[in-house]
Amino acid sequence: MRHVISPFADLPLEDPAYWSQKWRSGMTALDPEEINPRLAERSQAVWNPLELGPLPAPEVRRWIEAAMVPDSWWRVLDGRQATEEEKERLLANCNLENVADFQADRYGITVRRSGLRALPTSRRGQKESDEGFDRLQHTALEPLTPLALLHRSRDGKWWFALAPDYRGWVKASDVATSSDPGKIASFLPDRDSGRVLVEPLAELETSSGRTPVQTGDLLPINDDFSYPARGTDGALQAGKARLPRQVRTIPAFPELTPETLFSVALTPLGQPYGWGDLTPSGPGRDCSRFVQDTFKAFGFRLPRDASKQCAATQTAIAFAPGENHAARAKRLAGLKKGPALLCMPGHIMLYLGEVNGCHHAVHSFWAYKKPTEAGEETVPVRRVVVSSLDLGLGTSSGSLLERLTSVNLL
């Protein structure tokens, strides 16, 4: 199955070399150490949890409440209508009446892939029973994610945590804890001691069992390495892990060039879409996680959400509401610099380039509308694809190009 939706699908649009040759003079070298502070400052959504200092209880409570989602997003739980009693029980498990000051003495690190949740529960929250998303899922936490642990749920099974790019609830059983952030940092690879995974998905063999890892994850350079494990009380202790040798990695961090960028970006083609990196059958990636993972492979720390990614980056082209498809296409054709992100409400894409006047992007998305004789229909996609920005042209939603608000550069 090809993962291209375009009138030019007969061309090698899945081939990184096809796109990189179009950008040979359009991408200048970018230094993550120079760019990352600006991304963090502009977004206010990227930080180091191990550097979090004391925090008063009212601020901790404010963060907990801000991480919640609207009640309408989880009126269906595990496929059936939630009762008021069930809703009250889940909210009570947040244990808000016992929120205390954070004393900068409780940190953690994930020992396996885990979910960061809006509420302390693994139950699937949906607006409607046939919806494919779990709206209570904020994002996936990869193995070796450092955390500041701010508050415990009433049942003791969840931590409310500050992760490097999000706040939410994580299973306590997925986290090893320590009062010493330096001890946690000792397990984290860096530019000199790490390598980057470029496979869409692989499995890490750890003393806690097998756990998924995915594109952009930074891992120790050796095949066998020291790895965090949980003691009987959840305290951090040293364990072991191994990455199978056939899994493809690259040294941390490669220079971002057209060749390296499109090689990484097009590797996950066909991987399933998953709201918050979760599908009913396992790991997935949504639009912003796809973009984040792509740039993470080169050492860039973009925020997690699409809106924050667009806020963190610099606008190169701003589109006016009502600007028509042809006018937008002409302006986008004038873009001479990259890499470029395509921003729209609720969605983000990585720009690939132009083919005979038709613009293309690679992105992870759910569906689009197509005009029909009877009106229009929704076409499911639900995976990472290369697509034309003409998708949706002539429908009530408009084309992808017509829905753009801006084109942004790092």
Backbone torsions as a table, in degrees:
resi	resn	phi	psi	omega
1	MET	NA	124.4	176.8
2	ARG	-82.2	149.4	-175.4
3	HIS	-114.0	54.4	-179.2
4	VAL	-131.3	130.9	174.0
5	ILE	-122.9	96.7	-172.1
6	SER	-163.9	149.3	172.8
7	PRO	-68.0	-9.8	-179.9
8	PHE	-112.4	34.2	-176.9
9	ALA	-65.2	-13.2	177.5
10	ASP	-76.7	-12.8	176.6
11	LEU	-86.5	160.7	-176.4
12	PRO	-78.9	62.3	-174.1
13	LEU	-73.1	-11.2	176.0
14	GLU	-90.5	-2.7	-175.6
15	ASP	-92.1	118.9	179.5
16	PRO	-55.6	-33.6	-177.8
17	ALA	-65.6	-30.3	-179.9
18	TYR	-61.5	-41.4	-176.9
19	TRP	-86.1	-36.1	-175.5
20	SER	-63.9	-33.7	179.9
21	GLN	-66.6	-22.0	177.8
22	LYS	-76.2	-17.3	-171.9
23	TRP	-115.7	11.9	-171.7
24	ARG	-57.3	-30.7	-179.4
25	SER	-107.1	8.1	-173.0
26	GLY	-110.2	-2.9	179.8
27	MET	-121.8	119.1	175.7
28	THR	-95.2	156.0	-179.3
29	ALA	-61.8	135.0	178.9
30	LEU	-120.8	138.2	-178.0
31	ASP	-103.1	116.1	179.7
32	PRO	-56.5	-35.5	-178.6
33	GLU	-66.5	-24.4	176.3
34	GLU	-86.8	-38.1	-174.6
35	ILE	-80.3	-39.8	-171.5
36	ASN	-58.7	-42.2	177.3
37	PRO	-58.5	-37.1	178.6
38	ARG	-69.5	-39.5	176.9
39	LEU	-59.7	-41.7	-180.0
40	ALA	-67.4	-42.5	-177.9
41	GLU	-66.7	-43.9	-176.4
42	ARG	-71.7	-34.1	-176.8
43	SER	-89.9	-28.5	-172.6
44	GLN	53.6	35.8	-175.7
45	ALA	-140.7	18.6	175.2
46	VAL	-135.5	130.8	-175.4
47	TRP	-157.2	175.9	175.4
48	ASN	-109.5	107.9	-177.2
49	PRO	-59.9	-28.2	-177.8
50	LEU	-73.6	-9.8	177.3
51	GLU	-101.2	3.6	-180.0
52	LEU	-68.8	126.4	178.4
53	GLY	-92.2	-169.6	-179.0
54	PRO	-55.9	144.2	-177.0
55	LEU	-137.6	127.9	-179.3
56	PRO	-69.8	153.5	-176.4
57	ALA	-54.8	-42.7	-179.9
58	PRO	-59.7	-34.5	178.9
59	GLU	-71.9	-39.5	176.1
60	VAL	-59.8	-45.4	179.6
61	ARG	-62.7	-39.7	179.6
62	ARG	-61.8	-40.4	178.3
63	TRP	-65.0	-40.9	179.9
64	ILE	-61.9	-46.0	-178.6
65	GLU	-68.1	-35.0	179.4
66	ALA	-68.8	-25.6	179.7
67	ALA	-78.3	-14.0	179.0
68	MET	-71.2	159.1	176.3
69	VAL	-113.6	162.5	-179.0
70	PRO	-57.1	145.9	179.3
71	ASP	-55.0	-32.3	-178.2
72	SER	-66.4	-18.2	-179.7
73	TRP	-77.8	-17.2	-178.8
74	TRP	-135.2	38.9	175.8
75	ARG	-73.4	-15.9	172.5
76	VAL	-111.0	127.1	178.9
77	LEU	-119.9	122.7	180.0
78	ASP	52.8	36.7	172.8
79	GLY	90.4	0.3	178.0
80	ARG	-136.5	157.4	-176.9
81	GLN	-58.8	128.1	179.8
82	ALA	-75.2	139.3	175.3
83	THR	-84.8	160.5	177.4
84	GLU	-61.5	-35.1	178.8
85	GLU	-64.1	-41.3	178.6
86	GLU	-64.1	-42.8	179.4
87	LYS	-62.2	-44.9	-179.9
88	GLU	-62.8	-37.5	-179.1
89	ARG	-67.3	-40.7	179.0
90	LEU	-66.1	-42.8	179.3
91	LEU	-66.2	-37.6	178.9
92	ALA	-64.3	-30.1	-179.5
93	ASN	-67.7	-13.9	174.4
94	CYS	-66.9	-19.6	172.8
95	ASN	60.0	40.0	-173.8
96	LEU	-64.2	-27.8	-177.9
97	GLU	-70.0	-13.8	-178.4
98	ASN	-114.2	19.1	176.6
99	VAL	-64.7	131.9	-179.4
100	ALA	-121.7	169.6	175.4
101	ASP	-59.8	142.7	170.6
102	PHE	-86.9	122.5	-173.0
103	GLN	-97.0	12.4	-178.0
104	ALA	58.7	41.3	-177.9
105	ASP	-134.0	17.6	-175.5
106	ARG	-145.9	106.7	-178.0
107	TYR	-129.2	169.6	-177.7
108	GLY	-153.7	172.7	175.7
109	ILE	-147.0	137.2	-178.1
110	THR	-74.3	136.2	179.1
111	VAL	-99.3	-6.8	176.3
112	ARG	-155.6	167.5	174.4
113	ARG	-62.4	136.4	-177.1
114	SER	-142.6	171.8	177.6
115	GLY	-106.3	143.2	172.5
116	LEU	-103.3	120.8	-165.1
117	ARG	-114.7	157.6	177.5
118	ALA	-75.4	-27.7	178.4
119	LEU	-136.6	157.8	-179.0
120	PRO	-77.2	73.5	-179.7
121	THR	-158.8	151.9	173.5
122	SER	-96.0	-1.4	-178.6
123	ARG	-67.3	141.1	-179.3
124	ARG	-76.8	125.9	178.4
125	GLY	-106.1	131.6	-177.3
126	GLN	-140.3	155.5	173.6
127	LYS	-73.8	-42.5	179.1
128	GLU	-130.9	157.9	-174.0
129	SER	-67.8	-22.5	-178.6
130	ASP	-99.8	8.7	-179.0
131	GLU	-74.2	142.2	-177.1
132	GLY	-87.7	1.1	-175.7
133	PHE	-105.2	150.8	166.4
134	ASP	-101.6	100.8	-172.9
135	ARG	-72.1	-10.7	176.8
136	LEU	-86.4	-3.9	178.8
137	GLN	-91.8	119.9	175.1
138	HIS	-83.8	-53.1	-176.5
139	THR	-166.1	166.2	171.9
140	ALA	-90.7	143.0	171.4
141	LEU	-102.2	121.9	179.7
142	GLU	-74.1	159.0	172.0
143	PRO	-55.6	146.4	-179.0
144	LEU	71.3	28.5	174.6
145	THR	-88.3	121.9	177.6
146	PRO	-77.1	147.8	-176.0
147	LEU	-139.7	150.1	162.7
148	ALA	-102.5	125.0	-174.3
149	LEU	-98.3	109.3	-167.2
150	LEU	-97.5	-28.1	-171.0
151	HIS	-164.2	148.1	-178.9
152	ARG	-107.7	143.2	177.0
153	SER	-69.3	165.0	-178.5
154	ARG	-61.6	-38.7	-178.9
155	ASP	-82.3	-2.5	177.3
156	GLY	76.1	3.9	-174.5
157	LYS	-95.7	-2.5	-175.9
158	TRP	-136.9	146.5	169.3
159	TRP	-109.6	137.5	164.4
160	PHE	-86.7	123.4	-168.3
161	ALA	-130.7	151.6	166.9
162	LEU	-96.8	115.9	175.8
163	ALA	-97.3	175.8	-177.9
164	PRO	-62.5	-18.3	-177.3
165	ASP	-146.0	16.0	-178.7
166	TYR	-165.6	165.0	172.8
167	ARG	-126.4	141.4	178.9
168	GLY	172.7	-169.4	-175.4
169	TRP	-98.1	133.9	179.1
170	VAL	-127.4	144.4	177.7
171	LYS	-60.3	129.7	178.7
172	ALA	-62.2	-31.4	-178.8
173	SER	-70.2	-10.6	179.1
174	ASP	-98.7	4.3	-171.8
175	VAL	-127.7	134.0	169.0
176	ALA	-98.4	135.8	-170.8
177	THR	-112.8	154.8	176.2
178	SER	-158.5	151.0	173.9
179	SER	-85.1	-8.4	-175.1
180	ASP	-108.9	105.2	179.5
181	PRO	-62.8	-27.1	178.1
182	GLY	-65.2	-35.1	178.3
183	LYS	-65.9	-39.6	177.5
184	ILE	-67.3	-42.9	-178.7
185	ALA	-61.3	-26.6	-178.2
186	SER	-65.4	-18.5	178.8
187	PHE	-91.0	-7.3	-173.3
188	LEU	-92.6	121.3	176.0
189	PRO	-70.0	156.9	176.2
190	ASP	-128.3	-168.4	-176.4
191	ARG	-57.9	-35.0	-176.4
192	ASP	-85.4	-23.2	-174.0
193	SER	-117.8	11.8	-173.3
194	GLY	-125.5	169.7	173.7
195	ARG	-139.5	157.6	-173.1
196	VAL	-109.7	132.0	176.5
197	LEU	-77.8	131.9	177.0
198	VAL	-116.4	-2.1	171.7
199	GLU	-68.1	146.1	176.0
200	PRO	-59.7	-37.7	-178.1
201	LEU	-157.7	137.1	177.0
202	ALA	-146.3	175.9	179.5
203	GLU	-120.5	132.6	174.7
204	LEU	-97.1	131.1	177.7
205	GLU	-95.0	114.7	-175.8
206	THR	-123.9	169.0	177.5
207	SER	-68.1	-13.0	175.9
208	SER	-96.2	0.8	-176.8
209	GLY	115.1	-179.4	178.7
210	ARG	-79.0	144.6	179.0
211	THR	-146.3	142.3	-179.6
212	PRO	-70.4	147.5	168.0
213	VAL	-133.5	159.7	-175.6
214	GLN	-145.9	178.3	-175.3
215	THR	-43.5	131.7	175.4
216	GLY	91.2	-11.9	-179.8
217	ASP	-65.2	134.9	179.0
218	LEU	-95.0	122.0	-175.2
219	LEU	-127.0	155.8	176.5
220	PRO	-58.0	153.1	-170.7
221	ILE	-72.7	-25.0	-179.6
222	ASN	-82.7	153.5	177.3
223	ASP	-66.4	-38.1	176.6
224	ASP	-111.8	130.6	-174.3
225	PHE	-151.4	162.4	176.0
226	SER	-67.9	140.8	-171.2
227	TYR	-146.5	142.5	-178.5
228	PRO	-66.1	143.5	175.7
229	ALA	-137.1	162.0	179.4
230	ARG	-98.1	132.2	169.4
231	GLY	-76.8	-177.9	-177.2
232	THR	-62.3	-27.5	179.6
233	ASP	-99.5	10.6	-178.7
234	GLY	86.7	-2.6	-178.0
235	ALA	-69.8	147.3	-178.7
236	LEU	-66.7	131.4	171.5
237	GLN	-142.9	166.9	-176.1
238	ALA	-83.2	132.8	173.3
239	GLY	-128.5	-160.8	-179.1
240	LYS	-131.8	153.9	174.5
241	ALA	-146.0	160.8	-179.3
242	ARG	-145.7	135.0	173.6
243	LEU	-105.3	123.1	-179.6
244	PRO	-53.5	138.9	-172.2
245	ARG	-65.5	-24.2	-178.3
246	GLN	-77.0	-9.3	179.8
247	VAL	-73.0	133.6	-174.5
248	ARG	-83.0	124.8	176.5
249	THR	-132.6	164.8	175.0
250	ILE	-133.7	154.3	179.2
251	PRO	-60.1	146.4	177.4
252	ALA	-88.3	130.8	-13.1
253	PHE	-114.5	138.5	179.8
254	PRO	-70.9	157.2	174.5
255	GLU	-68.4	138.1	178.1
256	LEU	-81.2	111.4	176.0
257	THR	-128.0	168.0	175.7
258	PRO	-54.8	-40.4	-177.9
259	GLU	-65.8	-48.0	-177.1
260	THR	-71.6	-39.2	-178.5
261	LEU	-61.3	-52.1	-175.3
262	PHE	-73.2	-25.5	174.4
263	SER	-63.9	-44.1	178.5
264	VAL	-71.6	-44.0	-173.9
265	ALA	-65.7	-32.6	-176.2
266	LEU	-93.2	-5.0	178.0
267	THR	-64.0	-40.0	-177.9
268	PRO	-80.2	10.1	-179.7
269	LEU	-51.6	132.9	-180.0
270	GLY	90.4	-11.8	178.1
271	GLN	-68.1	145.6	-172.5
272	PRO	-69.9	145.7	170.9
273	TYR	-71.3	138.1	175.1
274	GLY	-146.5	117.6	175.4
275	TRP	-58.3	124.7	-178.7
276	GLY	65.6	23.1	178.2
277	ASP	71.3	23.6	-175.4
278	LEU	-131.8	132.7	170.7
279	THR	-117.0	165.4	177.7
280	PRO	-58.3	-22.1	-177.5
281	SER	-107.8	1.6	178.8
282	GLY	146.3	-155.9	-176.1
283	PRO	-63.5	147.3	172.9
284	GLY	-148.1	-169.1	174.4
285	ARG	-149.6	136.1	175.6
286	ASP	-92.5	-174.5	-171.4
287	CYS	-62.6	-45.9	-175.6
288	SER	-74.6	-31.3	176.6
289	ARG	-68.6	-37.1	176.0
290	PHE	-59.0	-47.6	179.4
291	VAL	-64.3	-44.6	-178.9
292	GLN	-61.0	-46.0	-179.3
293	ASP	-62.8	-40.5	-179.4
294	THR	-58.7	-47.5	-177.4
295	PHE	-79.8	-25.2	176.6
296	LYS	-61.4	-31.9	178.9
297	ALA	-60.9	-20.9	-179.0
298	PHE	-107.3	8.7	176.4
299	GLY	91.1	5.3	179.7
300	PHE	-89.0	134.9	-176.8
301	ARG	-107.1	85.5	174.7
302	LEU	-80.9	152.6	173.7
303	PRO	-62.7	172.2	-174.8
304	ARG	-83.1	-40.2	-173.8
305	ASP	-90.7	150.9	-179.1
306	ALA	-57.9	-44.5	-177.8
307	SER	-62.8	-38.0	178.8
308	LYS	-72.1	-35.0	177.0
309	GLN	-62.9	-40.0	178.7
310	CYS	-71.1	-35.3	178.0
311	ALA	-68.6	-32.4	-175.9
312	ALA	-77.4	-25.7	-175.0
313	THR	-98.0	171.5	-171.8
314	GLN	-99.9	130.8	-178.6
315	THR	-72.1	123.8	175.6
316	ALA	-99.8	-36.3	176.7
317	ILE	-135.6	126.8	174.4
318	ALA	-110.5	125.8	-179.2
319	PHE	-95.0	139.7	177.5
320	ALA	-86.2	142.9	175.6
321	PRO	-55.7	135.2	178.8
322	GLY	88.1	-7.6	177.4
323	GLU	-63.9	128.5	-170.5
324	ASN	-77.4	168.7	-174.3
325	HIS	-59.2	-46.7	-176.8
326	ALA	-64.2	-41.4	180.0
327	ALA	-65.7	-39.3	178.6
328	ARG	-66.1	-42.5	-179.9
329	ALA	-60.4	-40.0	179.8
330	LYS	-65.6	-42.0	-179.6
331	ARG	-68.1	-40.2	179.7
332	LEU	-66.3	-32.9	178.0
333	ALA	-62.8	-22.2	179.4
334	GLY	-83.3	-3.3	179.9
335	LEU	-69.5	123.6	-177.2
336	LYS	-114.4	-3.6	-178.2
337	LYS	-117.3	158.5	177.0
338	GLY	-158.6	177.5	0.0
339	PRO	-73.2	153.3	-174.4
340	ALA	-122.5	137.5	174.6
341	LEU	-104.5	139.5	179.2
342	LEU	-104.7	117.0	-172.4
343	CYS	-105.4	138.0	173.9
344	MET	-152.9	161.9	-179.4
345	PRO	-57.3	120.0	175.4
346	GLY	78.3	5.7	-177.3
347	HIS	-153.0	153.0	177.0
348	ILE	-146.5	146.9	-177.2
349	MET	-138.1	158.8	173.0
350	LEU	-99.4	122.1	-177.8
351	TYR	-72.2	134.2	178.3
352	LEU	-101.6	-45.7	-178.1
353	GLY	147.7	-167.3	-172.1
354	GLU	-114.0	140.0	175.0
355	VAL	-128.3	108.2	179.3
356	ASN	50.5	45.6	178.2
357	GLY	82.5	-1.9	-179.4
358	CYS	-106.9	120.6	-176.3
359	HIS	-84.9	148.1	-176.0
360	HIS	-133.0	155.4	176.8
361	ALA	-143.2	161.6	169.3
362	VAL	-112.9	132.9	-176.0
363	HIS	-162.6	163.7	173.8
364	SER	-105.0	120.3	-179.2
365	PHE	-149.7	165.6	-168.2
366	TRP	-87.4	-50.0	-172.9
367	ALA	-168.1	167.2	173.5
368	TYR	-144.0	165.4	178.7
369	LYS	-99.6	144.7	-179.0
370	LYS	-130.0	134.6	177.6
371	PRO	-70.0	142.8	177.1
372	THR	-133.1	173.3	178.2
373	GLU	-62.5	-31.8	-178.3
374	ALA	-87.1	-6.0	-177.5
375	GLY	143.9	-96.7	177.3
376	GLU	-158.6	159.2	178.4
377	GLU	-137.8	156.0	177.5
378	THR	-92.1	127.8	-179.3
379	VAL	-106.9	115.5	179.3
380	PRO	-71.2	143.4	176.2
381	VAL	-120.3	-63.3	169.5
382	ARG	59.6	37.8	178.4
383	ARG	-165.5	176.0	175.4
384	VAL	-83.4	126.4	-177.9
385	VAL	-141.0	161.7	162.2
386	VAL	-91.7	128.3	-179.6
387	SER	-138.9	155.4	170.1
388	SER	-71.9	146.4	174.4
389	LEU	-80.3	1.5	174.3
390	ASP	-78.9	-11.2	-178.7
391	LEU	-54.1	132.4	179.8
392	GLY	91.0	-5.3	-179.0
393	LEU	-60.8	130.6	-179.7
394	GLY	88.3	6.8	177.5
395	THR	-108.1	173.7	-179.3
396	SER	-65.6	-26.4	179.8
397	SER	-81.1	-25.6	-174.4
398	GLY	87.2	168.3	178.7
399	SER	-73.4	163.2	174.9
400	LEU	-56.4	-40.4	179.5
401	LEU	-64.8	-40.0	180.0
402	GLU	-68.9	-22.0	-178.4
403	ARG	-89.8	-7.8	-179.8
404	LEU	-65.8	142.9	172.3
405	THR	-101.8	-29.8	-179.8
406	SER	-163.4	163.1	169.5
407	VAL	-114.8	126.0	-173.1
408	ASN	-120.8	151.2	176.9
409	LEU	-117.6	152.6	177.7
410	LEU	-60.2	NA	NA
